[in-house]
Amino acid sequence: MGIVAGLDSSSGFTRIVVCDADTGAVLRQGYAQHPGDPKATDVDPQVWLLSLGEAATGGLLEGVQAIGVSAQQHGLVPLDQQGGLVRPAMIGNDKRAQVAAADLVEGFGGRQAWAEAVGSVPQAGQPVAKLRWLARTEPENAQRVAMVLQPHDWLVWQLLGRPLRRTTDRGAASATGYWSAGAGTYRPDLVELALGHMAMLPEVLGPAEAAGTTPEGLLISAGTGETMAAALGLGLGPGDAVVSLGASGSVMAVHHEALTDPQGMITSFADATGMHLPVVHTSNAVRTLRGTAEMLGVDNLEELSALALKSTPGASGLVLLPYLEGERTPQLPHTAGTLSGLRRESMKPEHLARAAFEGMLCALADAMDVLRGRGVEVRRVFLLGAAAELPAVQALSPAVFGAQVVVPQPADYAALGAARQAAWALGVSHGRLSPGAPPAWQGAAAQVFEPGEELAVGQAVRQQYRATREQIHPGAFDA
């Protein structure tokens, strides 16, 4: 069918993959860092274009017929009536809007009201909270805002030559805090609540729709947020969940409908295919392992993993509730971690190391149970993050999660997902593909681990953890 490209503009760099549209085979790749301070929270969007241009040098895009764009989520690009930048873009990891987010929760009637309206409760990173921060902190700038875009929306608009029509997709829209994944519609009243006045919002395209075609005939697909693009690149489907192991953690699954959670533990994203991606976040994941390694005087996580595997399931009775930075799931923002079950025979480094791995994985399994309790099926768990390569994680996680565990080989999955979306839009435009399903590209190369005979052991570890959690924090998960 031809050649397509996917570009992923993250917070620090741009990656481009050029793929065969039929098979997904990667033909060429490009990479460039964004100019400027990678930790900046206010960014001139032009640096994204400069990075894109550098990544595409050397004829990288020669012969490409369609491009898909993935970009960092939760960024805010405020534009004036003429399409000019009101102020620098506010980046997703910006925490300045924490108070603004809390104000919005209270101003709209609480967490349940927000969850029912848009499937999520405002967090500091979301555009809706950034708009409130802007209105409270920079009122003159806020008054000039006439159009609100996210990074992927802005990049697509630039690639198309800044047309009058501005677009986004349902995946990126679902991360704004003012678009409902369940209803498939914007909530303009929430934009007005946050900003103080209404602003234009981009048109939400369907998964296989094109945003437009450049004068040179290059088709630009709808694009999407990084999370949704990575899910598309991994080839996730119903029954699949993703456990992301960063300093904090998250559990995301593919589901056929949006979920409303009155407690606000579930964030209801839409995906890039027409399905939904409910997500549950935890405040503590790999930071639990790093803290334990420092406590034990172990140099790195590989040594901590080897130490943990010298212990036995249940860590000789030691249980670590890893709520070191408070916790989002369950909602215990002001609590601390707890080490329980200390006896003379359990006070050995290998048992504490094991308790750290079991505690981290059990806390993530608790988050997964929030989704399972709402009818989300989980048959296969994809583990992402550098910690997924640790032998202790691979040995323990299938039994703790009670499912097959897949550890994909490192790859640019967001860029691959963007390229797959481009191939989909290209195929639909030529009448070769159905708008109902993306092209069937080969799945990610991966290691696969089965729970096997260890399933009962994993259940016992989880029961020990659950009993300790209920003793220390009774009713933490009760509605």
N, C-alpha and C positions, 0 to 999 in steps of 0.2 A: 504493500500500500504506500510505502515511502519512508521518509525519515522525519522524526519529530524530536523536539527538545523539551526538557523540563529544567526550570531554574528554581533554586531555593535561595531566597534572600533571608538569611537568619539575622540574628542581632549583631553578628560580627563578621560575616563573610557571605559571598555568593558562590554557590556551586551550580554548575550546569552539566547535565548529562544529555548526550545525543544518542537516540535509540532507534532501532528498527521498529517501525510502527506495528508490524505484524507479530513479532516475537518478543519485543522488549529487550533484545540483546543490546548491550551498551557498546556503541561504536567509538565515541570520543567523550572526553571529559574536560571541564575547565574549572578553575578555582581562583578566587581573588578575595583578599580581605577588604573590609570596608575601611576607607581612610578615616583618620581621627581616633578619638579615645573610645575603645570598645566598651568602657563602663559608663559612658555618657548616657544620661536619661533624656536629654534634649538633643535631637539630631536633625540636621538638614537632610531631607530626603534625597537631595541630589547625590549624596555619597552612595546611595543604593544604586543609582544609575551609573556612577563612575565605576563602582565595583563590578556591575554587570558588564559594562563595556570592556573592562580589563579581563574578566573571566572568559569573554567571548572572542578574544584576539586569536590571530593565527588561522583564520578561516574556519573556526570551530562550528559555525552555524551554516556553512556552505551546504546547500541542497536541502536544508530543513524546510518542511512545508507547514508545520504548526508548532506553536510553543505554548506550554502551560506554565503558570507562575504560582509558586508556593512562597509564602513569606511569613515572618514572625507574626504571631497573633497578639491581639490586645493593644497594638500600637494605635495611636490617634494622630491623623493628619488633618488639621483644621484648615479649611479653605475659605476665602472671602467670596464675594459675589462674582468676581472676575476669575475665580479659580486660582488666585494667588495664595501663597502660604501666609496665614495669619501670624503664626509663631512656629518655631521648630517643632517637628513631630515629637510626641511623647511616646516613649518606648514601653513595651509590655512589662518589663521587670521593674518599672518605676513604682516605688512604694509611697510616693508623696500623697496619694489619694486615699489613704487608709481612713482618715477621719471623714472624708467626703463620702466614702462607701457606707460607713456607719450612719451618716446623716440620711442617705438615700433609703437605707433599710427602714429607719424610723419614720421617715417622711412619707413612705408609701404603705405603712401599716404592718411592717414586720417581715420576717423571713418567709413565712408561709405565703403572704400576698405576692412577694416577688417570685417565689418558686412556681406559683400557679400562673403568674403572668408570662414569664419568659423562660422558666425551667432552670433558673439559677438565682442565687442571692449575690448582690453586688460585692465584688472584691476589688482591692486597690488597683489591680492591673487592668480591669476592664474599661473599655472606652466610656461607658456610662458614668463610671466614677471619675474618670479623667475630666469629663465635661463638667461635672459638679465642682471639681477642684478648680477648673478654669474659671467658672462663674464666680466662685468665692474669692479666688486669689488674684486673678487677672481679669477683672470685670470688663475693662475696655476691650481687651482681646476677645473675650467671650461674646461681646455685642457684635463684633465683626464677623463671627463665624456664620457662614451661610451654607456650607456643605461639609459633611463629615465623612472621611474615608479612613480605611485601614491600610497598612503598607501594601498588601497584595492588590487592593483596589487601585491604589495610586500608581503602582508599577504598570498594571494592565492599561490604565488610562494613558500613561506616558508612552508606552509601546505603540498604542494606537494613534498617537499624535494629538492627544488631549481633545477628544471629540466632546460634543455637548452631552452625549449619553455617558453616564458613569455607571459601572456595574460592580457587582460582587457575586459571591455564591452563597448557598445556604449554610455551608460549613463555616466560613468566616463570619457570616452574619450572626450565627448562633453564639458566637463568642463576645458579642458586643454588649449584652445586657439590655438591649432594647429590640431584639427580634426573637420571636417565639418559635422554637423548633417544633413544638406541638401543633401550633396553629399555622405555621408557615407564613407569618405576617409580622411586619414591624409594629411596635408600640410607640407611635409618635408622642403620646402623652408622657412617656418616660424620658424621651429626649428633652421635651419641654420642662419636665420636672427637674432634670439635671442641669440644663444649660440656661434656663430662664426664658427661652424662646424656641420656636421650631427651626430646624435646619433641614436642608435637603439631604436625602439618604440615597445611596446607590441602588439601582435596580437589582433585585436578586434573581440570578439566572439559575436554570435547571442544570443538573449534573453534566449533561452532554451538549449543552448549548455553547455556542461561541460568543465571546465578547465582541468580536469584530474581526476585520481583516485589514492589514496595513496596505498602504498604496502599492507596495511591492507584491501584494498577494499572499502575504504570510498570515495564516489563521492564528488568532490568539484565543485560546479556550477560556472558560470562565475563571480558572484559577481557584485557589482555596488557601486555608490556613495550614501551617506546618503539620499540626496534629492530624488533620484530615488527609493531607497529602501523604504523610508517612503510612497511614492506614491503607490507603490505596496502593502505595508502593509495595507494602508487605503482602498485599492480596488478602486482607482480612475479610471474613464473612461471618454469617450467623454462627454462634458457637465458639467464636474466637474472642479472647481477651488479651490485653497487653498490660503487663506490669512493668512500669518504668522505674528503674532504680537509680535515682539521683540522690543528692543530699536529702531531699524529701522524696516522697514516692507518689505514685498514682496507679489506679487500676481503671482501665477503659475497656469497654466491650461493645461489640456490634449487636444492635437490637432493632426490632422491627418498628418500635414506636418510641416517642419521647416519654421520659419519665418525670413525673412531678413529685418532689420530695419535700414535704412540709418542714422537715428539719433543715433542709438546705445542704445535706451531705452530698447529694448527687447533683452534679452539673450536667445539664442535658444539652449536649452538642448535637448538631446534625453532621452527617458525614458528607463525602463528596460523591456518593453514589445514589442517594435517595433514602438511605437507611439512617440510623441514629447511633450516636456514640456517647452513651452515659458514662460519666467519669466520676470517680471518687478519689479524693486526694488525702494523703497522710502527710503530716509535718516532718516525720522522721523515717529515714530509710538508711542510706549509706552513712549518714552522720552517726548513726548508732554504731556501725562497725568501726569508723574512724575513732570515735571516742573510746571505744573498748580497746583498740590497738594502743592508743596513747596511755590508757590506764595500765595496761599490761607491759608497757615498754617494748611493744612489738614494732618493728620498723615499717611494715607495710601490710596491706590487706591480704596479700598472698600468704604471708607468714601466719596471719591470724586465721586464715582458712585452713591451713595445714594443722594448726594447733587445734582448731575446733573439731577436725575429723579424728583426732585422738581421743575425744570424748565419746560418749554413747548417747543415743536418743533420750531426750529429756534432761540432758546435762546434769545428771546425778541429782535431779530435783531442783536445780536452779532455774528460776524464771525471771527474765528481764522484760518488764513492761517499758518499751523504748520511747516513752513520751518526754524526751529530753528537752524539746523546745515547745512544751505544751503539745496539744494534739487537735487536729481537725476532725479525725474520724477514729474514735468517737469525739464529740465536741467537748474537749477539756482544755481550753486555751491557756489556763493558768496553772496546770498541774506540772508535775515533774516525773521523771522516770523512777521506777521501783525495781530493786533487785530483791527477790524473795526466795526462800528455801535454803538459806545458808545453814549448813551443818559442817562439822569438821571435815567430813570426807568429801564434801562438795567444794571446798575452798582451794581449788586448784586452777591454774591458768587455763587449762584446756576446757574445763567446764564453763568458765565464764565466757570464753571465746564461743563455745557452742551455744550458750544461752543468748549471746548477742545475735547470732545468725537466726536461731529459732525465733527470738523475739521479733526481729525485723520482719521475717517471713510470716509469722502468725499475725502481726499487725496488718500486713498487706492482705492476708487471707480474711481478716475481719472486714476490711474494705471490700473485698470481693464478695463476701457474704451479704453486704448491703445491696449489691446488685442482684445476687442470686435470690435474695428475699423478695425482690420485685419482679421475679419471673424471668430474669436474664439467664440464658443457658450458657454455661462455660464448659466446653469439652477440651479446649486447647488453649494453653497460656503461652504467649510470646513474652520472653524476658528481654528487655532492652536496657542498655547502660553498660559501662565497663565492668561493674560488679557482677553482671550476668556470666562473665567468664570465670569467676572464682569457683574452684571445685566444690567448696562447701555449699554454695548457692545451688549449683547444678545437682548435687547429691541430695539435698534436703527439700528443694522446692516441689518436685512432683508429688511427694507424699503429703506435704503440708497443704498444697493447693488442691489435692485430690483430682489431678488432671494431667494429661500429657503436657510436657513443657518443651517449648521450642526456643532455641537460642540462635537467632539468625546471625549469619556472618555480617560483620560491619560493612555497611554500604550507605549510599546517599539516598535513603528511602523516601525522604520528602521530595527530592528532585526527581526520583524515579516515578513517584506518584503523580507529580505534575506532568511528566512526559506521557504517562499512561492516559491521563485526562486529555492531553493534546491529541493523542492517537484516537481516542474515543470521539472527540469533537470532529476530527478530520474524517474519520470513517462515517460518521452520521451525515456530514455535509456531502459526502460522495455517494450516500445511499448504500454503503457496504456494511455498516454496523447499525444495530438497534439502539435507540435512545434508552432502552431499558436495562442494558448491561454493558460494562466496560469490556475492552478487548481482553481475551484470556491469555495474559502473559504468564511466562513461567514463574512459579513462586520463588521466594527467597531461598538461597542455599542456607542450610541450617543444621545444627545438631539437635537431635530429638531424644528426650528422656521420658521414660514411662514410670508411673508410680509402682507398678508391679506388686510384689509381695510386701513392699514397705508401706502400702496404703494404711494398714491398720496401725502401724507405728506412727505415721503422720497424724492420724486421728487421735491417738493417745497424747501426742505432744500438744496438739491443739486443745484437747480437753484440759490438760494441766495448765496451759496458758489461760484458757477461758476461766477456769476456776479461780486462778489468781486475780485476773482482771475483775471478776465479779466481787471478790472479797475486798479489793482495794477501792474499786470504783463501781459499787453496786448500781445496776440499772443504767449504765452509761449508754447503752444502745437502745434503751426503751424509748418509744415514741412519746 
